[in-house]
């Protein structure tokens, strides 16, 4: 998949695209409880740490929508090799996401800041 990484001269913001799944806080807690960790590690109730732990464990990226309390987990398009098709990319992402939730990937998240 080809992604343009060059500078856009008329843009003053940063953006990214993510293909993945949206989970609510309850699903986030359940997914975090299932993350493999050392026995001496204590579970946390810090949302940031839960998101970081889930993303790291399953090789994903995440973002949070503060308005709807939705946590998006998936893979960014820039992580796909140039020769990968979108279908292959979706399959790879779905496999990673399915390790912690049964919710199907169907979101394309675009963020700009």
N, C-alpha and C positions, 0 to 999 in steps of 0.2 A: 504494500500500500504506500503510495507516495504522499508525503506530507511536506508542505512548504514551511521551512523553518526560518526563512529570511526575514529581514526587517521590513516592516510596512511603514513607509514614511508618513502616511496620513493618520496613523493610529497612535493614540496616547495611552492605550490600555493593553492589558494582557488577557489572553483567553485560552481556554482549553476545551476539548471535547472528550467525553467519557461515555463508553457504552457499558451499561450495567443494570443494576437493580436498585430500587428504592425500598428501604425498610424503615419501620417506625422504631421508636425507642424500646418498646417491649421486645421486638425482634432483635434489636441490637444487643440487648442484655442476654437473650437466649443464645445468640451467635457467639458472644464473648465467653459465656460459660463453657462453650464447647471447644474453645481454642486450646490446643495443646500447650501446656506450660509446665515448668518444673514444679514439683510438689511444694517447695518452700515459697513459691510466689503466691502472694495474697491477691485474691480478686479485688478489683477496684470498682468504685461507682462513678469514677470520672469519665465522662463521655469521650473526651479527647483521647484518653489512654485506651478506652475500649476500641475506638475506631482505629487507632494506630496499631493495636495488637491484632485485630482482625485483618486489616490490610496487609500487614507484614506476614502474618501466618499463611495467607493464601495468595500472595503475590499480586495484590490489587492496589488500586488508588481509591481514595474516597473524598467526598466533599459533603457538606452539610447545608441543608436549606433551613435557615433559622426561622422562617415564617411558618412553614408547614410541619416542622419537626421531622423531616425526612432525611435519612442518611443514605447517600448514594455510594455504592461500591461497584467497581468495575475496572476496566482497563482503558487507558488513554490511547487514542489512535496513534499517537507518536511512538508508542511502544512496539508497534507491529513492524516486522521487517518489510522492506520494499517489495519483496516478491510474494507477500501473503495476500490472499484475496479477502474481501470483507466477510465472506461466508466462513472462511477458515478462522478469521479473527473473532467472529461472533461465537463460533463453536468453542474455541479456546477460552474465551471469557465466560461462557455459560458453564463450562466444566469447572472452572475455578470458583465461581459463585455458588454452584450447586453443592460445594463441599460444606457450606455453612447455612444455606437456606433453600427451601423448596420453591421460593418465589422465582418465577421465570424472568430472565433478562429481557427487557423490552424498552428500556429507556435510553435515549441519547441525550446526555446532559451537556449543555453548553453554558459555560460560565465566563463572564468577563468582569474584570476589575481594573 
